[in-house]
């Protein structure tokens, strides 16, 4: 499997960063509060992309092993 572990790690780190940056929404300063509105969206998009890419790599791996098993059985 190519580099699915990198994508899974990226998704987990992005999830942690979404939770951490969501606490910026309660900051007293206005610029930090504005960043608290947008940063979770950015990290959520990165996490969603990484999780989707990992899922597609897993499906590709399963299809490839099923194809090779069917070829070996014939």
C-alpha positions as CSV (number, residue, x, y, z in Angstrom):
1,X,0.0,0.0,0.0
2,X,1.5,3.2,-1.2
3,X,1.5,5.8,1.5
4,X,-1.9,5.4,3.2
5,X,-0.3,5.8,6.6
6,X,0.7,9.4,5.7
7,X,-2.8,10.2,4.7
8,X,-4.3,8.7,7.9
9,X,-1.8,10.6,10.0
10,X,-2.6,13.8,8.2
11,X,-6.3,13.2,8.8
12,X,-5.8,12.6,12.5
13,X,-3.5,15.7,12.9
14,X,-6.1,17.8,11.1
15,X,-8.8,16.6,13.4
16,X,-6.8,17.6,16.4
17,X,-6.0,21.0,14.9
18,X,-9.7,21.5,14.1
19,X,-10.5,21.0,17.8
20,X,-7.6,23.1,19.0
21,X,-8.4,26.0,16.7
22,X,-12.1,26.0,17.5
23,X,-11.2,27.3,20.9
24,X,-9.9,30.5,19.2
25,X,-13.6,31.4,18.7
26,X,-13.8,32.4,22.3
27,X,-10.7,34.7,22.2
28,X,-11.0,38.3,23.4
29,X,-9.1,39.9,20.5
30,X,-11.0,40.3,17.3
31,X,-8.3,39.2,14.8
32,X,-7.7,36.0,16.8
33,X,-11.5,35.4,16.9
34,X,-11.7,35.9,13.1
35,X,-8.9,33.3,12.6
36,X,-10.9,31.0,14.9
37,X,-13.8,31.1,12.4
38,X,-11.7,30.2,9.3
39,X,-8.9,27.9,10.5
40,X,-11.2,25.0,11.5
41,X,-12.7,25.1,8.1
42,X,-9.3,24.9,6.4
43,X,-8.1,22.1,8.7
44,X,-11.4,20.3,8.2
45,X,-11.0,20.5,4.4
46,X,-7.4,19.1,4.6
47,X,-8.6,16.3,6.9
48,X,-11.5,15.4,4.7
49,X,-9.2,15.3,1.6
50,X,-6.7,13.1,3.4
51,X,-9.3,10.7,4.7
52,X,-10.9,10.5,1.3
53,X,-7.5,9.8,-0.4
54,X,-6.7,7.1,2.2
55,X,-10.1,5.5,1.6
56,X,-9.5,5.5,-2.2
57,X,-6.0,4.0,-1.7
58,X,-7.5,1.2,0.5
59,X,-10.1,0.4,-2.2
60,X,-7.5,0.3,-4.9
61,X,-5.4,-2.0,-2.7
62,X,-8.3,-4.3,-2.1
63,X,-9.2,-4.4,-5.8
64,X,-5.7,-5.2,-6.8
65,X,-5.4,-8.1,-4.3
66,X,-8.8,-9.5,-5.3
67,X,-7.7,-9.4,-8.9
68,X,-4.4,-11.2,-8.2
69,X,-6.2,-13.8,-6.1
70,X,-8.7,-14.5,-8.9
71,X,-5.9,-14.7,-11.4
72,X,-4.0,-17.2,-9.2
73,X,-7.1,-19.3,-8.7
74,X,-7.7,-19.7,-12.4
